[in-house]
Amino acid sequence: MSRSTTAARLVALSSVAALALSACGSSDDTGDSTTAATGGSTAAAADAPPWCGPKKITLGLTDGFGGNSWRLVTTAAAKDEIAKCPSVTDFTYADGQGDTQKAISDIQGLVAKGVDALVVFPDAGNAMLPALQSAKQAGVVTVPYRVNPGGTDGKDYDVWVGADFVTDGKNWAQWLLKNLPDGGNILFLSGPAGNSQGTDELKGMKEVLDPSGKYTFIGASPFEVTNWDPAKTQQVLSAAIAKNPKIDAIVSDFGPSLVGALPEFQKSGRSIPALATSDGNVLSCFFEENKAKNPDFKLTTVATGNDNARLAVQWAVALATGGTPPSSKQFQAPIFEDSVGGKPSQVTCEKDLPGDIYLSAQMDGDAQAALLK
């Protein structure tokens, strides 16, 4: 299906939902659910992908936290994927706003509403499992993704569509071994407390770094909690800089959120240290602007994983509509940038585009820019 055809169906599917989603980054966002019916399909059934079956369904998408640009692009990617299937006749989005109880209530509300399929970003991990179990028991095709809520495929929910975060951790650690061969202090930042992404990344890093005996993880264990929120990340990182006179490397699974706090190193007369993280245009541009003044500032990124949502949507729609499920349950995020080795690419700053875009995503930079407007 062409990008223009997909865009046309996306407008038909979610013209109202897009307005609510655009507000997710504002400080006074309520996070209330928003529903938009297609009112018909602009795509012929013959144009539908294999995972789009013939049965008509309604679908819900819930976030544990939807209030940053990464979530905005990720949810737009999910909506873009939904729009490829004319069998999805109604779509509802809900933002838990970082409140576990609200995220649980959002799931319960969509089940009560009668959705046929549910895609869930279970930020709070195991705390979300009872709500997922209840959704499946109610007959809703239930697909959590990215953060592992515990439980078992086919029993507690239909399928968990994860990402290979252990490999992300190993990739970052291999880069640190190469670029900080003498070891050092590593500060690791992740999202909400208990999220499986952070614990899996730490597992991967420790498998590579611990045998050397040269690297020490500083800060809270297993990671500093940021909720993947730029404002909280700035607070956490600023406090860590003040507390720790020696930080040799920072690892973060949401790199753009660091930009507001990194200048604190320079204010205290220290170079920004090596950084292993996920990509974002604002971070790449920050690197280009500051690398000359910070001799220790090296950067590697992995693809930030917006398109994990596409795979989750494919699974949910396939199971609910009678389509053909994807061949994999796991999203693979490759290494994206390396300021030292340049492979697979050097750090790239698109100065003419907003900072809040992710060049590793399937959605191109111009489309993301239009979304943010």
N, C-alpha and C positions, 0 to 999 in steps of 0.2 A: 504494500500500500504506500502511496506517495506521501511525502510530508504534508502537501497541501490538502489531500483527502483526509488525512488524519487530523489536521488542524480544523477542518470544517466540521468533522464529527465531534471534536473536542468542544467546540463552541456550542454545538447543539446539545451535547451531553451535560455541560456544566457552566452555562453562562451565569447562573446565579451563584453556584458554588465558588466560582473564581473570585467573585467579589468578596465573599467571606474569607477565602484563603488569602487574598492579597492583604487582608488586615492582620494576618497571624503574627507578623513581625512587630506590630504596634504594641505599645506598653499597656493600652487599655483594652486589648482584645479579650472578648468574653469566651472564645473558644466554643461557642454553641454550635450544635450540628446544623448543617445546611443541606437541603435536599434539592436536586434538580432532575427533572424527568427529561428524557430525550425528546418526547413528542414525535417520535418517528426516527427512522434511520436514513442517513444519506449514503450509506455504503451497502452495496448489494451483498447477499450472502456469499456469493462466489469470491468476493474480495476478502472475506474473513480469514484470519490465520487458523491453522489446525487446532489450536487450543480453544477456539471459539466454537462451541457446539450449537445445536439448533434450539435448545430449550431456552425460553425467555426467563430472565432472572432480574432481581434487584440486588444491589451490592453496596456494602458499607465499608468505609476505610476509617480506622481510628489511629490517632497518634497519641503516645504518652505525653509528648511535648512537640508542639508545632511552631514554636515562636522564633525560629531563626531562618536564614536564607537557605540553608541546606535542606531543611524540612520543606520549605516552599518549593524548591526545585524538585525534590524527591516526590512530593505529593503531585506536582504537575506531571512528572514522569509516569506516575501510576495512572493519573487521569488520561494521559496521552495513550497509554496502553489499553485502558478500558475502552477508549473511543474507537479502537480497532475492531471491537466486537459488537455488531448490531443486536446481539441477543441480550445485552445489558440495557434494560429499559429505564432504570432509575438508579441514582447514585447519591450516597450520603457521606459527608465527611464530618468528623468530630475531633476536636483538639483537647487533649487532657490537661494542657497547660502546666505540665510538670507535677500535677496533683494525682497521686495514685488512685485515690477514691473517685475522683472525677473520671479518670480513665476507665475504671471498672464500671461506673455508672453509664458511661458512653456505650460500652459494649452491651450492657443490660438493656439500655434504651433501644438500641438498634435491633436486638433480638426481639424485644417486645413489639417493635414496629413491624417486624415480619420480613426482614431482609433474608434473601436466600443464601447469600455468601458474605463473608466477613474477612477482611484483611486487617491485621492488627500489628502495629509496631509496639510491642510490650516493653516499654522502657524500664519498667520497675521489675522485670525479671519474674522470679517465682511468685511474687505477690499477685501477678495477673493470671496465674494458672486456674484458680477456681472459676473465674469469669469465662475463661476460654472453655473449660470443661462444660459449664452450663450452656454455653452457646452451642457446642456440639451436641449435647444431650437434647437440646431443643430442635435439632434437625438442621441447623445452619452449617453450611460448609465453612469451616473455620481455619484460617491460615495465618498464624503468627509469622513474623519475619524479622531477620537481622539480629534481634536480641533473643536469646534462648530463655523461654519461660519455664523450663523444666518439663516434665511430662514426656509422653510418648506419642509418636505419630500413630494415627488410627484409633487411639484410645482416648486421649485427652483433647485432641484436636485432629484435624485431618492430616496436615503436614506442616512441619516447620521449615521455612525456606531461609536457611542461614547464609552466612558468609564465612569465608575462611580467614578468621581473624588471627588464628594461631600463626598462619603463614605470614600475615601482615607483621606480626611481632617478630618473626624470624627474619623477615626482610629488613626491618629497621635495625635489628641487632647485628646482622651481617654487615650492614653499612657502618654501624658504630664501631665494630671490630676493625674495619678497614681504615676508618678515618679518625678514630681515637684509640690507637693500638696500645697506648700506655694505660688505658682504663680511665676511670673517673666517676663522678657523682651524676646520677641520672634522676631527673624529676619526671614522673609519669602522671599525666592528666587524662582522665576519661570522663564519662557521663555520669548518670545517676548512680547512687550507691547500689551495689549488687548487680549491675548490668553485666551480662555475660560477655559482651564485646571486650570490655576492659580486662576482665579476668583471663579471657582467651589470649589476648594480645600479650599480657604479662607472662603467661605460660610460655608462649613462643619466644619471647625475649630471654627469659631465664634459661631455657633449654640451650640457647646459643651462648649467652654471656656468663652464666654461673661457672661453667668449667674453667674459665680463665682465672677466676678469683680476683679480677682487677676492677670490677664494676660494682658500685653500691647504689641501690635505689634509695633515694631520700624522700622525705615527705610522708604523707599518710599511706597506709597499706590497705588494700593492694594498689590503690591509686588515689590521687587527689580528686575529689568529687567536684564536677563543674556543671552537671546537668546539660552539657553541651550548649550552655548559654553564654554568649560573649561577655555579658556584664559580670556574671559570677566567675567566669574564667579569669577576667581581669583582676578581680578581687583576690582569687586564689593565687595567681601567679605573682601579683605584686607582693603579697604576704610572704611567699616563698623566697622571692628575691631579697627581701629585707631580712629574712631569718637565716638564709644560707649564703655565706660569703663565697662558697665555691659550688657552682653548678656548671658542670662540663657539657651536659647535653639535656635537652628537653625532648620528651616523646609525648605526643598528643594525638588522639584520634579525631580531633576536629581542629585542624591547623589555623583556619582563618580567625578563630576566636582568640588567638594569641596576640594578634597584631596590636591591639590597644595597650597591652602591658609590656611588650618587648622593649619599648624605649626606656623603661625603668632601669634596664641594665646600663644604658649609656648615661642616664642621670646619676647613677652611682659610680660612674667612672669605670665601668666594666664593659667588656665586649659581649654582644649577644652570642650565646654559645651555639653549638651544633644543634640542629633541629631535625627530628625525624617525625613525620606527621602525614596528614592527608592534604590533598591539593585544594586550592582556592585562588582565584585571581587576585584577591586583595593581598594574600600572603606572598604570591609570586612578585607582585609589584613592590611590596614592602621590601622583599629581599633585594630586588634590583636597585632600589633607592638607598639601601643601607649597607650593602655588602662591603663597599669600599672603606667605610668607617669602622667596620667591625671585623677584625682579622680572624676571629674564631667562628664567624657566622658561616656555616655550611648548611645546606638544605637538601633533604630528600623527601619525596612524597609518594604515597600510594594513591591510586584512584579512590576518590572519596566515597564511591559506592551509591550514588543516587539511584542507579539502575537496578539495585537489589529489589526495589519496589516493583519493577516491571515483571521480574520473575515470579514474585509473590502473586501479583495479579493474574498472571498466566495460569498458575496452579489453581487459584480459587475459581476463576472463570471456567477452566477446563472441567473441574470436578462438578461444578454446579450446572453447567450447560450441556454436559455430555461430550465435550471436546477431547482432544488428545493431549494429555499432560506433557509438560516439558521433560526432557531426558535427564535433567539434573535438579537436585533440590538445593544446590549450593551455588551462591554467586561468587565468582572469582574476580578479585580486584587486583590488577597488576601494578607493579612499580610504575610510576608515571614520570617523575622528574628526579634528576640528580645533578646538583650544581657542581659536583667534583668530577664524576666520571662522564656525565653527559648522556648516559644511556638509561632508558630508551630515548630520553630527550633532556635537553637543558631546561632550566627553569624559564618559563615563558610568561611574560606579563603582557596582557592586552590592555594597553592604556586607554583605548577608546571605548572600552566596555566597562560596566560596573564591576566593583570589587566582589560583589556577592554572586558571582557565577563560578561554575566548576567546569573547567575545560576538559576534564576527563569524562564528563557525562555524555550520554548519547544525544541529548538535546543540545544543539549547537549554541554557541555563546550569544549570538544575536537573538535567538528565540528566548533564551533565559533572560536577556536584558529586557525584552518586550514584556515578559511575564512580571518582572520586578517593577516595571512602570505601572 
